[in-house]
């Protein structure tokens, strides 16, 4: 099975009182989502596309072919491509926790305990940052 998919999206700037500045249109899925800023809008598009692909896969349907046909855009619209690594997306959806045994310097353990640090949460955050997920 193919791992990475790329679909075009249209980001329309629409500042309003909801706090979401961008309407995101995903033509290949006839879908819409919103984003608070450009980065959030692209993340939301990726999440929408990932969920749609998982749903289509679960139903045994084929994925739509990306339509790269140029469309008329409003002056404030941005057309861009959004990629999704479906294997990583599905792994994050499951979010199964695994137990790991590891070693750290004793002084860090003492300082961490005194500060009330959640070592599992800290390791998870560090790994996400390091891996860019």
C-alpha positions in Angstrom: 0.0 0.0 0.0 1.1 3.5 -0.8 2.3 5.4 2.3 2.2 9.1 1.4 -0.6 11.0 -0.3 -0.8 14.6 -1.6 -3.9 16.6 -2.2 -4.6 20.2 -3.2 -6.4 22.5 -0.8 -7.6 26.0 -0.9 -7.0 28.3 2.0 -9.5 31.3 2.1 -8.8 34.1 4.4 -12.0 35.0 6.2 -11.4 36.9 9.5 -14.4 36.6 11.7 -15.3 36.5 15.4 -15.0 32.7 15.7 -11.2 32.9 16.0 -10.7 30.9 12.8 -9.2 33.1 10.1 -9.0 30.5 7.3 -11.6 28.4 5.7 -10.0 25.3 4.1 -11.6 23.7 1.1 -10.5 20.2 0.1 -12.0 19.7 -3.3 -11.1 16.0 -3.8 -13.2 15.1 -0.7 -15.8 17.9 -1.2 -14.9 18.8 2.4 -14.2 21.9 4.5 -12.4 22.6 7.7 -11.1 25.7 9.4 -7.8 27.0 10.8 -6.8 29.8 13.2 -3.8 30.7 11.1 -2.0 29.3 8.0 -0.1 26.6 9.9 -3.2 25.5 11.8 -5.2 25.5 8.6 -2.7 23.2 6.9 -2.6 20.9 10.0 -6.4 20.8 10.0 -6.5 19.9 6.3 -4.0 17.1 6.9 -6.1 15.8 9.7 -9.3 16.0 7.6 -7.6 14.2 4.7 -6.2 11.5 7.0 -9.5 10.8 8.6 -11.2 10.6 5.2 -8.6 8.2 3.9 -8.9 6.0 7.0 -12.7 6.0 6.6 -12.5 5.1 2.9 -10.0 2.3 3.7 -12.3 1.0 6.4 -15.2 0.8 3.9 -13.1 -0.8 1.2 -13.4 2.2 -1.1 -10.7 3.5 -3.4 -9.0 6.8 -2.5 -9.7 9.7 -4.8 -7.0 10.6 -7.3 -5.7 14.1 -6.6 -7.2 16.7 -9.0 -4.5 19.2 -9.9 -6.7 21.2 -12.3 -6.2 24.9 -11.8 -9.3 26.6 -10.4 -10.3 30.2 -10.2 -9.3 31.7 -6.8 -10.4 34.8 -5.0 -7.8 37.4 -4.4 -7.2 36.3 -0.8 -7.2 32.5 -1.6 -4.1 30.4 -1.5 -3.9 27.1 -3.3 -1.4 24.6 -1.9 -0.7 20.9 -1.6 -1.0 19.0 1.7 0.7 15.7 2.2 -0.3 13.0 4.6 1.8 10.0 5.8 -1.1 7.5 6.3 1.0 5.0 8.3 2.1 7.7 10.8 -1.5 9.2 10.9 -3.0 5.8 11.8 -0.4 5.1 14.4 -1.2 8.4 16.1 -4.9 7.6 16.0 -4.4 4.4 17.9 -2.1 6.1 20.5 -1.3 2.9 22.3 1.0 3.4 25.2 4.1 1.2 25.6 6.2 0.7 28.7 9.9 1.6 28.2 12.8 0.9 30.6 15.5 3.6 30.4 18.4 5.0 32.3 19.1 8.6 33.3 21.8 10.2 35.5 20.9 10.0 39.2 21.1 13.7 39.8 18.5 14.3 37.0 16.2 11.8 38.6 16.5 13.5 42.0 16.0 17.0 40.5 13.1 15.8 38.4 11.4 14.1 41.4 11.9 17.2 43.5 10.3 19.4 40.7 7.4 17.0 40.3 8.3 16.2 36.7 6.3 13.6 34.9 9.1 11.7 33.2 6.8 9.8 30.8 5.2 13.1 29.6 8.6 14.8 29.3 10.1 11.9 27.3 7.0 11.9 25.0 7.2 15.7 24.4 11.0 15.4 23.7 10.5 12.6 21.2 7.7 14.4 19.4 9.9 17.5 19.1 12.9 15.5 18.0 10.9 13.5 15.4 8.8 16.5 14.2 5.5 14.9 15.0 
